[in-house]
């Protein structure tokens, strides 16, 4: 299958290894992956903050760039959610019905990674090997907009050497939401503290999710606790096939006592613990 990779702004700017892992995984499964270099932002940030007219050129550009492909994949439930639920709406809202129809057709072929693997490619065991204790956070857009359900967990349960630990209150948001974390800082930090507490209660070495933005937010808080718990994108776990070298960050935190309630709360009240990127 010829698949186009939509890298997303956050992966392009901050987490390129997530995009590389997605390519390695799909090529290992025998598929051809293209990277259209003309791609730009999908416009989610503009739409979410009320700038729909300004988002229209981005929607048009996305459609023109990805229209030739039979499938488009992004390592982000958030960005795929925007393509599916916002693009046609923006076009219609600005009076461009033809673009809206084209956007709907492209959206039908745009998938979050776990959707592509299970629903389109028909595989839930990708031959991954990741010998660590891992817990999974279902991100808001993948859970509520895309309704990916158990798909990421099906893939993770087939990863060899990995112990998958259940995350308490997994369906609760972690409080990032892009600019939400800046406009509602106190609410955001309280939500993050709850999420971090639940992650640490599992005893996991790593937290995984399908969105880099969520991992950036939670990882920022966890790093301030020096707990040794790291964050890793779902694509990176699924692309892993060899025994990894010892992780110095995890080893460094192996003997650190679990943080108490005050430490968790204090860690998320520092400005660097939250960010302002896409949801």
C-alpha positions in Angstrom: 0.0 0.0 0.0 1.2 3.5 -0.8 0.8 5.6 2.4 1.4 9.3 2.9 2.9 10.4 6.2 1.4 13.5 7.7 4.0 14.4 10.3 2.1 17.1 12.2 3.7 20.4 13.5 4.8 19.0 16.9 6.5 16.0 15.5 8.2 18.1 12.8 9.5 20.7 15.2 10.1 18.8 18.4 9.7 15.0 18.0 11.0 13.9 14.6 11.9 10.4 16.0 8.1 9.8 16.2 7.8 10.3 12.5 10.8 8.2 11.7 9.5 5.4 13.9 6.2 5.5 12.0 8.0 5.1 8.7 10.2 2.3 10.0 7.2 0.4 11.3 5.2 0.7 8.1 8.1 -0.2 5.8 8.9 -3.2 8.0 5.3 -4.4 7.3 5.9 -4.1 3.6 4.3 -0.8 2.7 5.6 2.2 0.7 5.6 5.4 2.7 5.8 8.8 1.0 6.5 12.1 2.8 4.9 15.0 0.8 7.3 17.9 1.5 4.7 20.5 0.7 2.7 19.7 3.8 2.1 22.3 6.5 -0.1 22.7 9.6 -3.6 21.2 9.3 -5.0 24.4 10.8 -6.2 22.9 14.1 -4.6 25.6 16.2 -6.3 28.3 14.1 -9.8 26.7 14.3 -9.6 25.9 18.0 -8.8 29.6 18.8 -11.5 31.0 16.6 -9.6 31.9 13.4 -11.6 29.9 10.8 -11.1 32.3 7.9 -7.4 32.1 8.4 -7.6 28.3 8.6 -9.2 28.0 5.2 -6.0 28.3 3.1 -4.4 25.6 5.3 -7.4 23.3 4.8 -7.2 23.8 1.0 -3.4 23.2 1.0 -3.8 20.0 3.1 -6.4 18.7 0.6 -4.3 19.5 -2.4 -1.2 17.9 -0.9 -2.8 14.6 0.3 -5.5 14.1 -2.3 -3.4 11.8 -4.5 -2.9 9.2 -1.8 -5.0 6.1 -1.1 -4.2 6.4 2.6 -2.8 9.1 4.9 -1.4 8.4 8.4 -0.5 10.7 11.3 1.0 9.7 14.7 -1.5 12.0 16.3 -5.2 11.5 17.2 -5.5 15.2 17.7 -4.4 16.2 14.2 -6.4 13.4 12.5 -9.4 14.5 14.6 -9.0 18.0 13.1 -8.9 16.6 9.5 -12.0 14.6 10.1 -14.1 16.9 12.1 -13.0 20.4 11.2 -11.8 20.6 7.6 -15.1 20.2 5.8 -16.8 22.4 8.5 -14.3 25.2 7.9 -14.7 25.0 4.1 -18.5 25.1 4.4 -18.5 27.8 6.9 -16.5 30.0 4.5 -18.8 29.2 1.6 -16.6 26.7 -0.4 -18.8 23.6 -0.9 -16.5 22.1 -3.5 -13.6 22.2 -1.1 -15.8 20.7 1.7 -16.6 17.7 -0.5 -13.0 17.2 -1.4 -12.0 17.6 2.3 -14.5 14.9 3.3 -13.0 12.5 0.7 -9.5 13.1 2.0 -10.6 12.8 5.6 -12.1 9.3 4.9 -8.6 8.2 4.0 -6.8 9.8 6.9 -6.0 7.6 9.9 -4.4 7.7 13.3 -1.7 5.1 13.5 -3.5 2.4 15.4 -6.6 2.8 13.1 -4.4 2.3 10.0 -2.7 -0.8 11.4 -5.9 -2.6 12.6 -8.7 -1.3 10.5 -6.9 -0.9 7.2 -3.8 -3.1 7.2 -5.5 -5.8 9.4 -2.6 -6.4 11.8 -2.5 -6.2 15.5 0.9 -7.9 16.0 3.6 -5.9 14.4 6.5 -7.9 15.7 7.6 -5.3 18.3 9.9 -6.0 21.2 10.1 -3.6 24.2 11.1 -5.2 27.5 9.7 -2.6 29.9 6.8 -2.0 32.3 4.5 0.4 30.4 1.2 2.1 31.0 -1.0 3.7 28.4 -2.9 7.0 28.4 -5.7 7.2 25.9 -5.6 10.8 24.6 -8.8 12.9 24.5 -9.2 13.3 20.8 -8.4 9.7 20.0 -10.8 8.5 22.7 -13.7 10.9 22.2 -13.4 12.2 18.6 -11.9 9.2 16.7 -13.2 6.5 19.1 -10.2 4.3 18.6 -11.2 2.3 21.6 -9.1 -0.7 22.3 -7.0 -0.5 19.2 -3.8 0.9 20.8 -4.1 -1.6 23.6 -4.5 -4.5 21.2 -1.2 -3.5 19.6 0.5 -3.0 22.9 -0.6 -6.4 24.3 1.2 -8.1 21.4 4.5 -6.4 22.1 7.0 -9.0 23.2 8.8 -8.6 26.5 6.6 -5.8 27.6 4.4 -5.7 30.8 1.3 -3.6 30.1 0.0 -2.0 33.3 -3.5 -0.6 33.7 -3.6 3.2 34.3 -6.2 4.3 36.9 -8.8 6.8 35.7 -7.3 6.4 32.2 -10.1 8.2 30.5 -9.5 11.4 32.4 -7.9 14.3 30.5 -4.4 15.4 31.5 -5.3 19.1 31.1 -3.1 20.3 28.2 -5.3 21.2 25.3 -2.8 23.5 23.7 -3.6 27.1 24.7 -6.0 25.8 27.4 -2.9 25.1 29.6 -2.0 28.8 29.3 -5.4 30.4 29.6 -6.5 28.1 32.5 -3.2 27.3 34.2 -4.5 26.4 37.6 -7.1 24.0 36.3 -4.5 22.5 33.9 -2.0 22.0 36.7 -4.5 20.3 38.9 -5.5 17.9 36.1 -1.9 17.2 35.3 -1.2 16.4 39.0 -4.0 13.9 39.1 -2.7 12.2 35.9 0.9 12.1 37.1 -0.2 10.6 40.4 -2.1 7.8 38.6 0.9 7.2 36.3 3.3 6.8 39.2 0.9 4.6 41.1 1.2 2.0 38.3 5.0 1.6 38.9 5.6 1.8 35.2 8.9 2.6 33.7 7.3 4.4 30.8 4.1 6.1 29.8 2.9 5.8 26.2 0.2 7.5 24.2 -0.6 8.3 20.6 -0.1 12.0 20.8 3.3 13.8 21.4 1.5 16.8 22.8 0.1 14.8 25.7 3.4 13.1 26.3 5.2 16.5 26.3 2.8 17.8 29.0 2.9 14.8 31.3 6.6 14.3 30.6 7.4 17.9 31.6 5.8 17.3 35.0 7.4 13.9 35.5 10.8 15.2 34.7 10.6 17.6 37.6 9.9 14.8 40.0 13.0 12.9 38.8 11.0 9.7 39.2 12.7 7.9 36.4 9.4 7.4 34.6 9.8 8.4 30.9 7.4 9.0 28.1 7.5 7.2 24.7 5.2 7.5 21.8 3.2 4.5 20.7 4.9 4.5 17.3 8.3 4.2 18.9 7.3 1.2 20.9 5.8 -0.5 17.9 8.8 0.2 15.8 11.2 -1.3 18.4 12.4 -4.7 17.5 15.9 -5.1 19.2 16.9 -5.2 22.8 17.5 -1.5 23.7 20.6 -0.2 25.4 20.2 0.6 29.1 18.3 3.8 29.5 20.4 6.1 31.7 17.5 8.3 32.6 15.5 5.3 33.9 18.6 3.9 35.7 19.3 7.2 37.3 15.9 7.3 38.9 15.8 3.6 39.9 16.7 4.4 43.5 14.7 7.6 43.9 11.8 7.3 46.4 8.3 7.9 45.0 7.4 11.6 45.2 4.7 12.6 47.7 1.6 14.6 47.1 3.3 18.0 47.7 6.1 17.2 45.3 3.7 16.2 42.6 1.6 19.4 43.0 4.7 21.6 43.2 6.2 20.1 40.0 3.3 21.1 37.9 3.1 24.7 39.2 6.4 25.6 37.5 5.8 27.4 34.1 7.9 24.9 32.2 5.7 22.0 33.2 3.0 23.1 30.8 3.2 24.1 27.2 1.2 25.9 24.5 1.4 23.6 21.5 -1.4 21.9 19.6 -3.9 19.9 21.6 
